[in-house]
Amino acid sequence: MSRQNSILIVEDEPLIADDIAATLSENGYGISGLVDNATDALTKLSASPTDLVLLDIQIKGSKDGIKLAHEVRSQFKLPFIFLTSFYDQGTI
């Protein structure tokens, strides 16, 4: 039996994080965790097998999702997908 794909969700809006997790679970994906900041994300990645990280660009704490993405790539060699509700030119 193969291991279910596991996704870490980094999102600081609890309702959005829960909705994403529910949708992914309903479609057969495993959730390795829901966190709202970079520190917790890095801790979770060190502790739990993860195949993909969904990263909100604007998260709690001093490190945003873009800075966290650099660490995810360099430390864990994992793919990630950015999520954001911002559509201003600076963010894009």
PyMOL Python script that loads the backbone (N, CA, C, O; Angstrom):
from pymol import cmd

cmd.read_pdbstr("""\
ATOM      1  N   MET A   1       0.848  -1.178   0.000  1.00  0.00           N
ATOM      2  CA  MET A   1       0.000   0.000   0.000  1.00  0.00           C
ATOM      3  C   MET A   1       0.891   1.239   0.000  1.00  0.00           C
ATOM      4  O   MET A   1       1.787   1.354   0.836  1.00  0.00           O
ATOM      5  N   SER A   2       0.657   2.159  -0.921  1.00  0.00           N
ATOM      6  CA  SER A   2       1.482   3.358  -1.008  1.00  0.00           C
ATOM      7  C   SER A   2       0.980   4.437  -0.048  1.00  0.00           C
ATOM      8  O   SER A   2      -0.196   4.487   0.313  1.00  0.00           O
ATOM      9  N   ARG A   3       1.917   5.293   0.347  1.00  0.00           N
ATOM     10  CA  ARG A   3       1.592   6.391   1.253  1.00  0.00           C
ATOM     11  C   ARG A   3       0.795   7.447   0.503  1.00  0.00           C
ATOM     12  O   ARG A   3       1.092   7.763  -0.649  1.00  0.00           O
ATOM     13  N   GLN A   4      -0.208   7.983   1.160  1.00  0.00           N
ATOM     14  CA  GLN A   4      -1.046   9.032   0.595  1.00  0.00           C
ATOM     15  C   GLN A   4      -0.232  10.321   0.467  1.00  0.00           C
ATOM     16  O   GLN A   4       0.546  10.647   1.364  1.00  0.00           O
ATOM     17  N   ASN A   5      -0.398  11.062  -0.640  1.00  0.00           N
ATOM     18  CA  ASN A   5       0.272  12.353  -0.776  1.00  0.00           C
ATOM     19  C   ASN A   5      -0.089  13.241   0.395  1.00  0.00           C
ATOM     20  O   ASN A   5      -1.240  13.280   0.828  1.00  0.00           O
ATOM     21  N   SER A   6       0.900  13.952   0.903  1.00  0.00           N
ATOM     22  CA  SER A   6       0.695  14.761   2.092  1.00  0.00           C
ATOM     23  C   SER A   6       1.053  16.216   1.811  1.00  0.00           C
ATOM     24  O   SER A   6       2.105  16.509   1.243  1.00  0.00           O
ATOM     25  N   ILE A   7       0.169  17.119   2.215  1.00  0.00           N
ATOM     26  CA  ILE A   7       0.310  18.538   1.922  1.00  0.00           C
ATOM     27  C   ILE A   7       0.298  19.341   3.218  1.00  0.00           C
ATOM     28  O   ILE A   7      -0.563  19.151   4.078  1.00  0.00           O
ATOM     29  N   LEU A   8       1.267  20.240   3.341  1.00  0.00           N
ATOM     30  CA  LEU A   8       1.298  21.182   4.452  1.00  0.00           C
ATOM     31  C   LEU A   8       0.660  22.476   3.982  1.00  0.00           C
ATOM     32  O   LEU A   8       1.022  23.005   2.931  1.00  0.00           O
ATOM     33  N   ILE A   9      -0.290  22.990   4.755  1.00  0.00           N
ATOM     34  CA  ILE A   9      -0.985  24.234   4.423  1.00  0.00           C
ATOM     35  C   ILE A   9      -0.485  25.323   5.364  1.00  0.00           C
ATOM     36  O   ILE A   9      -0.608  25.215   6.585  1.00  0.00           O
ATOM     37  N   VAL A  10       0.084  26.380   4.770  1.00  0.00           N
ATOM     38  CA  VAL A  10       0.575  27.526   5.543  1.00  0.00           C
ATOM     39  C   VAL A  10      -0.337  28.698   5.192  1.00  0.00           C
ATOM     40  O   VAL A  10      -0.183  29.333   4.149  1.00  0.00           O
ATOM     41  N   GLU A  11      -1.282  28.969   6.077  1.00  0.00           N
ATOM     42  CA  GLU A  11      -2.327  29.975   5.833  1.00  0.00           C
ATOM     43  C   GLU A  11      -2.729  30.573   7.171  1.00  0.00           C
ATOM     44  O   GLU A  11      -3.025  29.841   8.115  1.00  0.00           O
ATOM     45  N   ASP A  12      -2.742  31.907   7.260  1.00  0.00           N
ATOM     46  CA  ASP A  12      -3.044  32.541   8.548  1.00  0.00           C
ATOM     47  C   ASP A  12      -4.517  32.885   8.754  1.00  0.00           C
ATOM     48  O   ASP A  12      -4.871  33.442   9.793  1.00  0.00           O
ATOM     49  N   GLU A  13      -5.365  32.573   7.810  1.00  0.00           N
ATOM     50  CA  GLU A  13      -6.812  32.746   7.977  1.00  0.00           C
ATOM     51  C   GLU A  13      -7.413  31.367   8.267  1.00  0.00           C
ATOM     52  O   GLU A  13      -7.497  30.536   7.363  1.00  0.00           O
ATOM     53  N   PRO A  14      -7.833  31.109   9.514  1.00  0.00           N
ATOM     54  CA  PRO A  14      -8.297  29.770   9.891  1.00  0.00           C
ATOM     55  C   PRO A  14      -9.424  29.209   9.028  1.00  0.00           C
ATOM     56  O   PRO A  14      -9.405  28.026   8.687  1.00  0.00           O
ATOM     57  N   LEU A  15     -10.396  30.030   8.673  1.00  0.00           N
ATOM     58  CA  LEU A  15     -11.503  29.514   7.845  1.00  0.00           C
ATOM     59  C   LEU A  15     -11.018  29.085   6.464  1.00  0.00           C
ATOM     60  O   LEU A  15     -11.471  28.075   5.925  1.00  0.00           O
ATOM     61  N   ILE A  16     -10.102  29.851   5.899  1.00  0.00           N
ATOM     62  CA  ILE A  16      -9.558  29.500   4.588  1.00  0.00           C
ATOM     63  C   ILE A  16      -8.728  28.229   4.694  1.00  0.00           C
ATOM     64  O   ILE A  16      -8.847  27.336   3.854  1.00  0.00           O
ATOM     65  N   ALA A  17      -7.884  28.142   5.725  1.00  0.00           N
ATOM     66  CA  ALA A  17      -7.061  26.946   5.923  1.00  0.00           C
ATOM     67  C   ALA A  17      -7.925  25.701   6.085  1.00  0.00           C
ATOM     68  O   ALA A  17      -7.643  24.662   5.488  1.00  0.00           O
ATOM     69  N   ASP A  18      -8.972  25.807   6.888  1.00  0.00           N
ATOM     70  CA  ASP A  18      -9.878  24.666   7.092  1.00  0.00           C
ATOM     71  C   ASP A  18     -10.590  24.273   5.802  1.00  0.00           C
ATOM     72  O   ASP A  18     -10.757  23.086   5.522  1.00  0.00           O
ATOM     73  N   ASP A  19     -11.006  25.256   5.021  1.00  0.00           N
ATOM     74  CA  ASP A  19     -11.684  24.978   3.755  1.00  0.00           C
ATOM     75  C   ASP A  19     -10.746  24.287   2.764  1.00  0.00           C
ATOM     76  O   ASP A  19     -11.140  23.330   2.097  1.00  0.00           O
ATOM     77  N   ILE A  20      -9.519  24.767   2.669  1.00  0.00           N
ATOM     78  CA  ILE A  20      -8.537  24.136   1.783  1.00  0.00           C
ATOM     79  C   ILE A  20      -8.293  22.696   2.223  1.00  0.00           C
ATOM     80  O   ILE A  20      -8.281  21.783   1.397  1.00  0.00           O
ATOM     81  N   ALA A  21      -8.099  22.495   3.529  1.00  0.00           N
ATOM     82  CA  ALA A  21      -7.843  21.157   4.052  1.00  0.00           C
ATOM     83  C   ALA A  21      -9.014  20.215   3.777  1.00  0.00           C
ATOM     84  O   ALA A  21      -8.810  19.066   3.384  1.00  0.00           O
ATOM     85  N   ALA A  22     -10.225  20.695   3.982  1.00  0.00           N
ATOM     86  CA  ALA A  22     -11.410  19.856   3.732  1.00  0.00           C
ATOM     87  C   ALA A  22     -11.515  19.478   2.260  1.00  0.00           C
ATOM     88  O   ALA A  22     -11.800  18.327   1.931  1.00  0.00           O
ATOM     89  N   THR A  23     -11.289  20.432   1.385  1.00  0.00           N
ATOM     90  CA  THR A  23     -11.373  20.175  -0.055  1.00  0.00           C
ATOM     91  C   THR A  23     -10.316  19.167  -0.490  1.00  0.00           C
ATOM     92  O   THR A  23     -10.606  18.248  -1.256  1.00  0.00           O
ATOM     93  N   LEU A  24      -9.102  19.339  -0.006  1.00  0.00           N
ATOM     94  CA  LEU A  24      -8.045  18.394  -0.360  1.00  0.00           C
ATOM     95  C   LEU A  24      -8.346  17.001   0.186  1.00  0.00           C
ATOM     96  O   LEU A  24      -8.177  16.006  -0.519  1.00  0.00           O
ATOM     97  N   SER A  25      -8.788  16.929   1.434  1.00  0.00           N
ATOM     98  CA  SER A  25      -9.116  15.636   2.034  1.00  0.00           C
ATOM     99  C   SER A  25     -10.222  14.920   1.271  1.00  0.00           C
ATOM    100  O   SER A  25     -10.149  13.713   1.042  1.00  0.00           O
ATOM    101  N   GLU A  26     -11.242  15.672   0.881  1.00  0.00           N
ATOM    102  CA  GLU A  26     -12.354  15.095   0.111  1.00  0.00           C
ATOM    103  C   GLU A  26     -11.886  14.539  -1.230  1.00  0.00           C
ATOM    104  O   GLU A  26     -12.539  13.672  -1.811  1.00  0.00           O
ATOM    105  N   ASN A  27     -10.763  15.038  -1.715  1.00  0.00           N
ATOM    106  CA  ASN A  27     -10.232  14.594  -3.003  1.00  0.00           C
ATOM    107  C   ASN A  27      -9.052  13.636  -2.859  1.00  0.00           C
ATOM    108  O   ASN A  27      -8.296  13.419  -3.807  1.00  0.00           O
ATOM    109  N   GLY A  28      -8.902  13.067  -1.664  1.00  0.00           N
ATOM    110  CA  GLY A  28      -7.944  11.990  -1.457  1.00  0.00           C
ATOM    111  C   GLY A  28      -6.545  12.388  -1.050  1.00  0.00           C
ATOM    112  O   GLY A  28      -5.654  11.539  -1.035  1.00  0.00           O
ATOM    113  N   TYR A  29      -6.317  13.642  -0.721  1.00  0.00           N
ATOM    114  CA  TYR A  29      -4.987  14.076  -0.299  1.00  0.00           C
ATOM    115  C   TYR A  29      -4.881  14.069   1.220  1.00  0.00           C
ATOM    116  O   TYR A  29      -5.849  14.358   1.923  1.00  0.00           O
ATOM    117  N   GLY A  30      -3.713  13.742   1.707  1.00  0.00           N
ATOM    118  CA  GLY A  30      -3.450  13.807   3.133  1.00  0.00           C
ATOM    119  C   GLY A  30      -2.966  15.196   3.504  1.00  0.00           C
ATOM    120  O   GLY A  30      -2.357  15.894   2.693  1.00  0.00           O
ATOM    121  N   ILE A  31      -3.239  15.583   4.720  1.00  0.00           N
ATOM    122  CA  ILE A  31      -2.817  16.888   5.225  1.00  0.00           C
ATOM    123  C   ILE A  31      -1.786  16.635   6.327  1.00  0.00           C
ATOM    124  O   ILE A  31      -2.097  16.022   7.348  1.00  0.00           O
ATOM    125  N   SER A  32      -0.562  17.110   6.115  1.00  0.00           N
ATOM    126  CA  SER A  32       0.467  16.912   7.141  1.00  0.00           C
ATOM    127  C   SER A  32       0.367  17.957   8.240  1.00  0.00           C
ATOM    128  O   SER A  32       0.939  17.786   9.316  1.00  0.00           O
ATOM    129  N   GLY A  33      -0.358  19.042   7.973  1.00  0.00           N
ATOM    130  CA  GLY A  33      -0.552  20.048   9.003  1.00  0.00           C
ATOM    131  C   GLY A  33      -1.124  21.332   8.459  1.00  0.00           C
ATOM    132  O   GLY A  33      -1.101  21.588   7.256  1.00  0.00           O
ATOM    133  N   LEU A  34      -1.640  22.141   9.375  1.00  0.00           N
ATOM    134  CA  LEU A  34      -2.110  23.496   9.085  1.00  0.00           C
ATOM    135  C   LEU A  34      -1.375  24.410  10.053  1.00  0.00           C
ATOM    136  O   LEU A  34      -1.494  24.258  11.269  1.00  0.00           O
ATOM    137  N   VAL A  35      -0.619  25.353   9.520  1.00  0.00           N
ATOM    138  CA  VAL A  35       0.126  26.295  10.353  1.00  0.00           C
ATOM    139  C   VAL A  35      -0.075  27.697   9.811  1.00  0.00           C
ATOM    140  O   VAL A  35      -0.471  27.878   8.660  1.00  0.00           O
ATOM    141  N   ASP A  36       0.202  28.696  10.656  1.00  0.00           N
ATOM    142  CA  ASP A  36      -0.043  30.077  10.230  1.00  0.00           C
ATOM    143  C   ASP A  36       1.201  30.956  10.213  1.00  0.00           C
ATOM    144  O   ASP A  36       1.105  32.171  10.041  1.00  0.00           O
ATOM    145  N   ASN A  37       2.387  30.335  10.394  1.00  0.00           N
ATOM    146  CA  ASN A  37       3.612  31.136  10.394  1.00  0.00           C
ATOM    147  C   ASN A  37       4.798  30.273   9.959  1.00  0.00           C
ATOM    148  O   ASN A  37       4.716  29.045   9.932  1.00  0.00           O
ATOM    149  N   ALA A  38       5.904  30.946   9.621  1.00  0.00           N
ATOM    150  CA  ALA A  38       7.075  30.258   9.088  1.00  0.00           C
ATOM    151  C   ALA A  38       7.742  29.341  10.111  1.00  0.00           C
ATOM    152  O   ALA A  38       8.175  28.241   9.770  1.00  0.00           O
ATOM    153  N   THR A  39       7.825  29.786  11.352  1.00  0.00           N
ATOM    154  CA  THR A  39       8.476  28.979  12.387  1.00  0.00           C
ATOM    155  C   THR A  39       7.777  27.639  12.554  1.00  0.00           C
ATOM    156  O   THR A  39       8.425  26.593  12.585  1.00  0.00           O
ATOM    157  N   ASP A  40       6.455  27.671  12.662  1.00  0.00           N
ATOM    158  CA  ASP A  40       5.695  26.424  12.812  1.00  0.00           C
ATOM    159  C   ASP A  40       5.780  25.576  11.546  1.00  0.00           C
ATOM    160  O   ASP A  40       5.805  24.348  11.624  1.00  0.00           O
ATOM    161  N   ALA A  41       5.823  26.216  10.392  1.00  0.00           N
ATOM    162  CA  ALA A  41       5.934  25.475   9.131  1.00  0.00           C
ATOM    163  C   ALA A  41       7.249  24.703   9.078  1.00  0.00           C
ATOM    164  O   ALA A  41       7.262  23.525   8.719  1.00  0.00           O
ATOM    165  N   LEU A  42       8.345  25.349   9.431  1.00  0.00           N
ATOM    166  CA  LEU A  42       9.647  24.685   9.405  1.00  0.00           C
ATOM    167  C   LEU A  42       9.710  23.550  10.427  1.00  0.00           C
ATOM    168  O   LEU A  42      10.297  22.502  10.157  1.00  0.00           O
ATOM    169  N   THR A  43       9.113  23.754  11.585  1.00  0.00           N
ATOM    170  CA  THR A  43       9.058  22.699  12.601  1.00  0.00           C
ATOM    171  C   THR A  43       8.264  21.504  12.084  1.00  0.00           C
ATOM    172  O   THR A  43       8.691  20.358  12.222  1.00  0.00           O
ATOM    173  N   LYS A  44       7.107  21.781  11.487  1.00  0.00           N
ATOM    174  CA  LYS A  44       6.256  20.706  10.966  1.00  0.00           C
ATOM    175  C   LYS A  44       6.956  19.947   9.835  1.00  0.00           C
ATOM    176  O   LYS A  44       6.873  18.721   9.763  1.00  0.00           O
ATOM    177  N   LEU A  45       7.645  20.677   8.957  1.00  0.00           N
ATOM    178  CA  LEU A  45       8.356  20.025   7.854  1.00  0.00           C
ATOM    179  C   LEU A  45       9.467  19.113   8.363  1.00  0.00           C
ATOM    180  O   LEU A  45       9.746  18.077   7.760  1.00  0.00           O
ATOM    181  N   SER A  46      10.094  19.490   9.460  1.00  0.00           N
ATOM    182  CA  SER A  46      11.147  18.655  10.044  1.00  0.00           C
ATOM    183  C   SER A  46      10.585  17.391  10.677  1.00  0.00           C
ATOM    184  O   SER A  46      11.278  16.377  10.767  1.00  0.00           O
ATOM    185  N   ALA A  47       9.327  17.448  11.116  1.00  0.00           N
ATOM    186  CA  ALA A  47       8.741  16.341  11.876  1.00  0.00           C
ATOM    187  C   ALA A  47       7.836  15.418  11.074  1.00  0.00           C
ATOM    188  O   ALA A  47       7.661  14.256  11.442  1.00  0.00           O
ATOM    189  N   SER A  48       7.256  15.914   9.983  1.00  0.00           N
ATOM    190  CA  SER A  48       6.238  15.147   9.267  1.00  0.00           C
ATOM    191  C   SER A  48       6.580  14.997   7.798  1.00  0.00           C
ATOM    192  O   SER A  48       6.985  15.968   7.159  1.00  0.00           O
ATOM    193  N   PRO A  49       6.423  13.787   7.244  1.00  0.00           N
ATOM    194  CA  PRO A  49       6.637  13.627   5.804  1.00  0.00           C
ATOM    195  C   PRO A  49       5.653  14.515   5.032  1.00  0.00           C
ATOM    196  O   PRO A  49       4.451  14.497   5.297  1.00  0.00           O
ATOM    197  N   THR A  50       6.164  15.272   4.100  1.00  0.00           N
ATOM    198  CA  THR A  50       5.338  16.190   3.318  1.00  0.00           C
ATOM    199  C   THR A  50       5.789  16.133   1.871  1.00  0.00           C
ATOM    200  O   THR A  50       6.985  16.057   1.589  1.00  0.00           O
ATOM    201  N   ASP A  51       4.831  16.171   0.952  1.00  0.00           N
ATOM    202  CA  ASP A  51       5.131  16.111  -0.477  1.00  0.00           C
ATOM    203  C   ASP A  51       5.011  17.466  -1.164  1.00  0.00           C
ATOM    204  O   ASP A  51       5.648  17.702  -2.190  1.00  0.00           O
ATOM    205  N   LEU A  52       4.194  18.359  -0.599  1.00  0.00           N
ATOM    206  CA  LEU A  52       3.908  19.651  -1.221  1.00  0.00           C
ATOM    207  C   LEU A  52       3.538  20.644  -0.129  1.00  0.00           C
ATOM    208  O   LEU A  52       2.925  20.274   0.872  1.00  0.00           O
ATOM    209  N   VAL A  53       3.911  21.910  -0.324  1.00  0.00           N
ATOM    210  CA  VAL A  53       3.551  22.957   0.628  1.00  0.00           C
ATOM    211  C   VAL A  53       2.710  24.005  -0.092  1.00  0.00           C
ATOM    212  O   VAL A  53       3.115  24.524  -1.132  1.00  0.00           O
ATOM    213  N   LEU A  54       1.545  24.314   0.459  1.00  0.00           N
ATOM    214  CA  LEU A  54       0.727  25.424  -0.036  1.00  0.00           C
ATOM    215  C   LEU A  54       1.036  26.622   0.850  1.00  0.00           C
ATOM    216  O   LEU A  54       0.793  26.585   2.057  1.00  0.00           O
ATOM    217  N   LEU A  55       1.566  27.678   0.259  1.00  0.00           N
ATOM    218  CA  LEU A  55       2.055  28.832   1.017  1.00  0.00           C
ATOM    219  C   LEU A  55       1.258  30.086   0.721  1.00  0.00           C
ATOM    220  O   LEU A  55       1.217  30.558  -0.415  1.00  0.00           O
ATOM    221  N   ASP A  56       0.631  30.615   1.744  1.00  0.00           N
ATOM    222  CA  ASP A  56       0.057  31.954   1.631  1.00  0.00           C
ATOM    223  C   ASP A  56       1.228  32.924   1.618  1.00  0.00           C
ATOM    224  O   ASP A  56       2.196  32.722   2.352  1.00  0.00           O
ATOM    225  N   ILE A  57       1.167  33.959   0.814  1.00  0.00           N
ATOM    226  CA  ILE A  57       2.262  34.924   0.746  1.00  0.00           C
ATOM    227  C   ILE A  57       2.307  35.790   1.998  1.00  0.00           C
ATOM    228  O   ILE A  57       3.387  36.068   2.519  1.00  0.00           O
ATOM    229  N   GLN A  58       1.153  36.217   2.482  1.00  0.00           N
ATOM    230  CA  GLN A  58       1.089  37.048   3.689  1.00  0.00           C
ATOM    231  C   GLN A  58       0.699  36.165   4.865  1.00  0.00           C
ATOM    232  O   GLN A  58      -0.459  35.768   4.995  1.00  0.00           O
ATOM    233  N   ILE A  59       1.683  35.856   5.733  1.00  0.00           N
ATOM    234  CA  ILE A  59       1.419  35.016   6.902  1.00  0.00           C
ATOM    235  C   ILE A  59       1.872  35.751   8.163  1.00  0.00           C
ATOM    236  O   ILE A  59       2.549  36.777   8.093  1.00  0.00           O
ATOM    237  N   LYS A  60       1.487  35.211   9.304  1.00  0.00           N
ATOM    238  CA  LYS A  60       1.861  35.815  10.589  1.00  0.00           C
ATOM    239  C   LYS A  60       3.364  35.704  10.813  1.00  0.00           C
ATOM    240  O   LYS A  60       4.024  34.807  10.287  1.00  0.00           O
ATOM    241  N   GLY A  61       3.885  36.627  11.599  1.00  0.00           N
ATOM    242  CA  GLY A  61       5.294  36.576  11.957  1.00  0.00           C
ATOM    243  C   GLY A  61       6.147  37.493  11.099  1.00  0.00           C
ATOM    244  O   GLY A  61       5.650  38.217  10.237  1.00  0.00           O
ATOM    245  N   SER A  62       7.433  37.442  11.360  1.00  0.00           N
ATOM    246  CA  SER A  62       8.364  38.340  10.680  1.00  0.00           C
ATOM    247  C   SER A  62       8.776  37.850   9.296  1.00  0.00           C
ATOM    248  O   SER A  62       9.319  38.622   8.506  1.00  0.00           O
ATOM    249  N   LYS A  63       8.527  36.587   8.995  1.00  0.00           N
ATOM    250  CA  LYS A  63       8.911  36.007   7.713  1.00  0.00           C
ATOM    251  C   LYS A  63       7.662  35.757   6.876  1.00  0.00           C
ATOM    252  O   LYS A  63       6.747  35.066   7.322  1.00  0.00           O
ATOM    253  N   ASP A  64       7.617  36.316   5.659  1.00  0.00           N
ATOM    254  CA  ASP A  64       6.458  36.098   4.794  1.00  0.00           C
ATOM    255  C   ASP A  64       6.600  34.778   4.028  1.00  0.00           C
ATOM    256  O   ASP A  64       7.609  34.082   4.145  1.00  0.00           O
ATOM    257  N   GLY A  65       5.579  34.452   3.250  1.00  0.00           N
ATOM    258  CA  GLY A  65       5.574  33.198   2.512  1.00  0.00           C
ATOM    259  C   GLY A  65       6.654  33.101   1.462  1.00  0.00           C
ATOM    260  O   GLY A  65       7.124  32.004   1.161  1.00  0.00           O
ATOM    261  N   ILE A  66       7.059  34.223   0.898  1.00  0.00           N
ATOM    262  CA  ILE A  66       8.112  34.205  -0.124  1.00  0.00           C
ATOM    263  C   ILE A  66       9.451  33.840   0.510  1.00  0.00           C
ATOM    264  O   ILE A  66      10.197  33.029  -0.040  1.00  0.00           O
ATOM    265  N   LYS A  67       9.759  34.429   1.656  1.00  0.00           N
ATOM    266  CA  LYS A  67      10.996  34.072   2.357  1.00  0.00           C
ATOM    267  C   LYS A  67      10.951  32.614   2.810  1.00  0.00           C
ATOM    268  O   LYS A  67      11.948  31.896   2.732  1.00  0.00           O
ATOM    269  N   LEU A  68       9.788  32.192   3.281  1.00  0.00           N
ATOM    270  CA  LEU A  68       9.634  30.802   3.695  1.00  0.00           C
ATOM    271  C   LEU A  68       9.835  29.855   2.511  1.00  0.00           C
ATOM    272  O   LEU A  68      10.424  28.786   2.673  1.00  0.00           O
ATOM    273  N   ALA A  69       9.361  30.226   1.341  1.00  0.00           N
ATOM    274  CA  ALA A  69       9.513  29.385   0.148  1.00  0.00           C
ATOM    275  C   ALA A  69      10.981  29.109  -0.153  1.00  0.00           C
ATOM    276  O   ALA A  69      11.333  27.999  -0.553  1.00  0.00           O
ATOM    277  N   HIS A  70      11.834  30.104   0.034  1.00  0.00           N
ATOM    278  CA  HIS A  70      13.266  29.910  -0.189  1.00  0.00           C
ATOM    279  C   HIS A  70      13.821  28.845   0.752  1.00  0.00           C
ATOM    280  O   HIS A  70      14.641  28.020   0.350  1.00  0.00           O
ATOM    281  N   GLU A  71      13.372  28.868   2.004  1.00  0.00           N
ATOM    282  CA  GLU A  71      13.827  27.871   2.967  1.00  0.00           C
ATOM    283  C   GLU A  71      13.262  26.488   2.673  1.00  0.00           C
ATOM    284  O   GLU A  71      13.959  25.483   2.815  1.00  0.00           O
ATOM    285  N   VAL A  72      12.002  26.439   2.265  1.00  0.00           N
ATOM    286  CA  VAL A  72      11.378  25.161   1.904  1.00  0.00           C
ATOM    287  C   VAL A  72      12.167  24.511   0.771  1.00  0.00           C
ATOM    288  O   VAL A  72      12.441  23.311   0.796  1.00  0.00           O
ATOM    289  N   ARG A  73      12.524  25.316  -0.211  1.00  0.00           N
ATOM    290  CA  ARG A  73      13.260  24.784  -1.359  1.00  0.00           C
ATOM    291  C   ARG A  73      14.684  24.384  -0.964  1.00  0.00           C
ATOM    292  O   ARG A  73      15.134  23.295  -1.319  1.00  0.00           O
ATOM    293  N   SER A  74      15.391  25.240  -0.243  1.00  0.00           N
ATOM    294  CA  SER A  74      16.800  24.959   0.053  1.00  0.00           C
ATOM    295  C   SER A  74      16.980  23.875   1.121  1.00  0.00           C
ATOM    296  O   SER A  74      17.863  23.028   0.989  1.00  0.00           O
ATOM    297  N   GLN A  75      16.161  23.889   2.174  1.00  0.00           N
ATOM    298  CA  GLN A  75      16.333  22.926   3.262  1.00  0.00           C
ATOM    299  C   GLN A  75      15.666  21.584   3.007  1.00  0.00           C
ATOM    300  O   GLN A  75      16.196  20.537   3.380  1.00  0.00           O
ATOM    301  N   PHE A  76      14.498  21.620   2.369  1.00  0.00           N
ATOM    302  CA  PHE A  76      13.698  20.393   2.255  1.00  0.00           C
ATOM    303  C   PHE A  76      13.530  19.888   0.828  1.00  0.00           C
ATOM    304  O   PHE A  76      13.037  18.780   0.615  1.00  0.00           O
ATOM    305  N   LYS A  77      13.937  20.696  -0.152  1.00  0.00           N
ATOM    306  CA  LYS A  77      13.846  20.306  -1.567  1.00  0.00           C
ATOM    307  C   LYS A  77      12.419  19.909  -1.954  1.00  0.00           C
ATOM    308  O   LYS A  77      12.207  18.949  -2.695  1.00  0.00           O
ATOM    309  N   LEU A  78      11.447  20.666  -1.439  1.00  0.00           N
ATOM    310  CA  LEU A  78      10.037  20.364  -1.688  1.00  0.00           C
ATOM    311  C   LEU A  78       9.424  21.370  -2.658  1.00  0.00           C
ATOM    312  O   LEU A  78       9.813  22.538  -2.681  1.00  0.00           O
ATOM    313  N   PRO A  79       8.473  20.912  -3.450  1.00  0.00           N
ATOM    314  CA  PRO A  79       7.724  21.857  -4.281  1.00  0.00           C
ATOM    315  C   PRO A  79       6.720  22.623  -3.425  1.00  0.00           C
ATOM    316  O   PRO A  79       6.293  22.149  -2.372  1.00  0.00           O
ATOM    317  N   PHE A  80       6.354  23.806  -3.889  1.00  0.00           N
ATOM    318  CA  PHE A  80       5.373  24.617  -3.185  1.00  0.00           C
ATOM    319  C   PHE A  80       4.525  25.364  -4.200  1.00  0.00           C
ATOM    320  O   PHE A  80       4.917  25.553  -5.352  1.00  0.00           O
ATOM    321  N   ILE A  81       3.362  25.780  -3.745  1.00  0.00           N
ATOM    322  CA  ILE A  81       2.449  26.599  -4.543  1.00  0.00           C
ATOM    323  C   ILE A  81       2.069  27.791  -3.694  1.00  0.00           C
ATOM    324  O   ILE A  81       1.657  27.637  -2.544  1.00  0.00           O
ATOM    325  N   PHE A  82       2.206  28.992  -4.263  1.00  0.00           N
ATOM    326  CA  PHE A  82       1.804  30.193  -3.543  1.00  0.00           C
ATOM    327  C   PHE A  82       0.297  30.380  -3.622  1.00  0.00           C
ATOM    328  O   PHE A  82      -0.322  30.127  -4.655  1.00  0.00           O
ATOM    329  N   LEU A  83      -0.282  30.828  -2.513  1.00  0.00           N
ATOM    330  CA  LEU A  83      -1.687  31.214  -2.438  1.00  0.00           C
ATOM    331  C   LEU A  83      -1.741  32.658  -1.963  1.00  0.00           C
ATOM    332  O   LEU A  83      -0.967  33.050  -1.089  1.00  0.00           O
ATOM    333  N   THR A  84      -2.630  33.440  -2.517  1.00  0.00           N
ATOM    334  CA  THR A  84      -2.805  34.799  -2.024  1.00  0.00           C
ATOM    335  C   THR A  84      -4.119  35.369  -2.523  1.00  0.00           C
ATOM    336  O   THR A  84      -4.611  35.004  -3.591  1.00  0.00           O
ATOM    337  N   SER A  85      -4.671  36.262  -1.736  1.00  0.00           N
ATOM    338  CA  SER A  85      -5.854  36.987  -2.190  1.00  0.00           C
ATOM    339  C   SER A  85      -5.444  38.369  -2.690  1.00  0.00           C
ATOM    340  O   SER A  85      -6.279  39.140  -3.164  1.00  0.00           O
ATOM    341  N   PHE A  86      -4.147  38.676  -2.581  1.00  0.00           N
ATOM    342  CA  PHE A  86      -3.640  39.965  -3.046  1.00  0.00           C
ATOM    343  C   PHE A  86      -3.393  39.905  -4.545  1.00  0.00           C
ATOM    344  O   PHE A  86      -2.863  38.917  -5.053  1.00  0.00           O
ATOM    345  N   TYR A  87      -3.768  40.939  -5.235  1.00  0.00           N
ATOM    346  CA  TYR A  87      -3.550  40.953  -6.687  1.00  0.00           C
ATOM    347  C   TYR A  87      -2.898  42.248  -7.152  1.00  0.00           C
ATOM    348  O   TYR A  87      -2.956  42.592  -8.332  1.00  0.00           O
ATOM    349  N   ASP A  88      -2.278  42.961  -6.220  1.00  0.00           N
ATOM    350  CA  ASP A  88      -1.585  44.187  -6.602  1.00  0.00           C
ATOM    351  C   ASP A  88      -0.294  43.839  -7.345  1.00  0.00           C
ATOM    352  O   ASP A  88       0.221  42.729  -7.207  1.00  0.00           O
ATOM    353  N   GLN A  89       0.220  44.765  -8.116  1.00  0.00           N
ATOM    354  CA  GLN A  89       1.389  44.529  -8.937  1.00  0.00           C
ATOM    355  C   GLN A  89       2.615  44.134  -8.113  1.00  0.00           C
ATOM    356  O   GLN A  89       3.393  43.278  -8.535  1.00  0.00           O
ATOM    357  N   GLY A  90       2.791  44.746  -6.951  1.00  0.00           N
ATOM    358  CA  GLY A  90       3.929  44.431  -6.098  1.00  0.00           C
ATOM    359  C   GLY A  90       3.936  42.975  -5.654  1.00  0.00           C
ATOM    360  O   GLY A  90       4.991  42.341  -5.629  1.00  0.00           O
ATOM    361  N   THR A  91       2.780  42.441  -5.305  1.00  0.00           N
ATOM    362  CA  THR A  91       2.687  41.057  -4.874  1.00  0.00           C
ATOM    363  C   THR A  91       2.921  40.103  -6.044  1.00  0.00           C
ATOM    364  O   THR A  91       3.643  39.113  -5.930  1.00  0.00           O
ATOM    365  N   ILE A  92       2.292  40.430  -7.164  1.00  0.00           N
ATOM    366  CA  ILE A  92       2.421  39.567  -8.334  1.00  0.00           C
ATOM    367  C   ILE A  92       3.836  39.595  -8.862  1.00  0.00           C
ATOM    368  O   ILE A  92       4.140  38.926  -9.850  1.00  0.00           O
TER     369      ILE A  92
END
""", "prot")
cmd.dss("prot")
cmd.show_as("cartoon", "prot")
cmd.util.cbc("prot")
cmd.orient("prot")
